[in-house]
Amino acid sequence: VQLQASGGGLVQAGGSLRLSCAASSRTLSGYTMAWFRQAPGKEREFVAAISRSGTSTRYSDSVQGRFTISKDDAKNTVYLQMNSLQPEDTAVYYCAGDRRQGYYSIRYSPNEYGSWGRGTLVTVSS
């Protein structure tokens, strides 16, 4: 599946952004979908994911309670609502998908995801 992330930008600390990830070639209903991020000089890290069933979500400790992942199968789009943004959230955000994971399960390693979109840059100023 081809993925396209959008919605990044510059925001002040405490602000909000909503990222979108649209699938161009296949439905996302059969995919576990995730967001990862990579800050300059750091490794890519897990942010959030939603299971193929859509009933399970997982978040990293650093974003728990501030970010929300959701998906709209009819629009073939996954969203990441980011609230209370902090400068440490500054990174390139990537959406990823995989159809091999269990219906209710979620994997955290980027190696578990076979489809990736181009990143979108989120910059949070202090």
N, C-alpha and C positions, 0 to 999 in steps of 0.2 A: 504494500500500500504506500502511496506517496502522500507525505504529510507536509503541511505548510503552516508554520507558526506565525502569529502576528500579535500585535497589541502592546509590544514593548515601547518604552519611552523614558523620558526623564520626569521624575516626580520627587517632591519633597518628602522628607521623613514624616511618617504618620499618614501619608496619602495612600491611595489605592490605584490599582490597575487590574484590568482583566485581560488575560492572554487567551487567545483562541488557537486551536489547532484543527485545521480542516483536512479531511481526506479527499483526495482528488480522484482516486480510481476505484476504491472499494468501500463498502460499508464498514464502519467501525464496530458494529454490534458484535462481531466475533473476535474482537481484540481486547487484550488488556492494554490500557493506555496509561502512560506515565509522563510526568514532567521531571526533567533533570536540569541542573544548572552548573555552570562552570565559571568561576571567578578567575581573574588574571592570576596566573602562577599557581593555580590550585587544580586538583583533580575534579572531574565531573562527579557531581553528587546527586543522590536521589532527593527529590522534593516531595512528590505526591504521586499516587496512582489510584486507578479505579479498575476493578475487576471486569472480566468479560460479562458477568451477570449484571454489573452495574450496582450491585448491592453491597460491595465491599470497597472501602477506601482506606488508604494508609498515607501517613504523613511523616516527614522527618520531624525530629524533636524541635528543630529550630523554627519550623513554620506551623507546627500544631497550634490550632486555635486562631491562626491569623489567615491561613490560606484554605481555600476550598476547591476541590476538583469536582467537576461534573461533566456529564456528556449528554448530548442530544443526538440519539441515533438517527432520528429523522433528518437532521441536518448534517450528519456525519461529522460532527464537530465536538471537540473536547475543550473544556474551559478550565482556566485556573484563575479564580478570583483571589487577589492578593490585597489584603488590608493591613493597616498599621505597618507599612513598609519601613524598613530601617536601612541605613547605609550598608550594612553587612549583607543585605539581600541583593546588592548590585552584582550582576552576573549576566552572562548569556544564557537564556533559558531555551531548552530543547524539549520538544515533545517526541515521544517514542511509543511504538506499539509492537505487540507481539500476539500471535494467534496460537502459540503452542502451550501457553500457561493454562492451568486448570480453570474451570469455569468460575470458581470463587476465590482462587488464589492470586497472590500478588508477589512478584519477585522484586528485589531491590537493586540488584546489580545491573549496570548498563549492559553487561554482556548477555543478559537474558532477553534483550529487546532487539529484534531484527530490523525494524523499520524506524527511520529517524527523519525528522524534518530539519530544515535549516534553522538555526537559532534566531532568537529575537532578543535584543539587548534591553535590559532593564537597568536603569541608573537611578539610584536613590541619593539625593543630596541631603546633607545635614543642615 
